[in-house]
């Protein structure tokens, strides 16, 4: 599956990126994620439909402030996870709410949250 972008009003959800236009690696590092292959791992998750992830971003700058993910578990559910940069906890909650609706409506899976 190709990554799905979601406009959530105050926040914009998109696939993680590390290219010549947008580089989420500094924001990921602020969240404690320093694996240089992390963005590739998340891209592969979409392609294999094993994990769907979104960078929750400021809509005017596309700056990543949190990450939200959904992992199908094989039993009709998908486990939701996420983390936020300091000060962006409201963005995390908004992202989780948006992804919960996507998982239920578009994927037909029952979302669970760890």
Residue pairs with C-beta under 8 A, 6 or more apart in sequence:
1 46
1 47
1 49
1 52
2 46
3 14
3 15
3 43
3 46
3 52
3 54
4 52
4 102
4 106
5 12
5 13
5 14
5 15
6 12
6 13
6 14
6 54
6 98
6 99
6 102
7 13
7 59
8 56
8 94
8 95
8 97
8 98
9 94
10 59
10 91
10 94
11 56
11 57
11 58
11 59
11 65
11 91
11 94
11 95
11 98
12 56
12 57
12 58
12 59
12 62
13 54
13 55
13 56
13 57
13 68
13 95
13 98
13 99
14 54
14 55
14 57
14 62
15 42
15 43
15 46
15 53
15 54
15 55
16 24
16 28
16 38
16 39
16 42
16 43
16 53
16 54
16 55
16 64
16 67
17 23
17 24
17 39
17 55
18 24
18 25
18 39
22 62
24 39
24 55
24 64
25 36
25 38
25 39
27 55
27 63
27 64
27 65
27 85
28 34
28 38
28 39
28 64
28 67
30 85
30 86
31 66
31 67
31 83
31 84
31 85
32 83
35 41
42 51
42 53
42 69
44 50
45 51
45 52
45 53
45 69
46 52
46 53
49 72
50 71
50 72
51 69
51 70
51 71
52 69
52 70
52 71
52 78
52 99
52 103
52 107
53 67
53 68
53 69
53 70
54 67
54 68
54 69
54 95
54 99
55 64
55 66
55 67
56 64
56 65
56 66
56 67
56 68
56 88
56 91
56 92
56 94
56 95
57 63
57 64
57 65
58 65
65 84
65 85
65 88
65 91
66 82
66 83
66 84
66 85
66 88
66 91
66 92
66 95
67 82
67 83
68 80
68 81
68 82
68 92
68 95
68 96
68 98
68 99
69 80
69 81
69 82
69 99
70 78
70 79
70 80
70 81
70 99
70 102
70 103
70 107
70 109
70 111
71 78
71 79
71 81
72 78
72 107
72 109
73 79
73 112
76 109
76 110
77 109
77 110
77 111
77 112
78 103
78 107
78 109
78 110
78 111
78 112
79 112
79 113
79 114
80 96
80 99
80 100
80 103
80 111
80 112
80 113
80 114
81 113
81 114
82 92
82 95
82 96
82 99
83 92
84 91
84 92
96 113
99 111
100 111
100 113
103 109
103 110
103 111
104 110
104 111
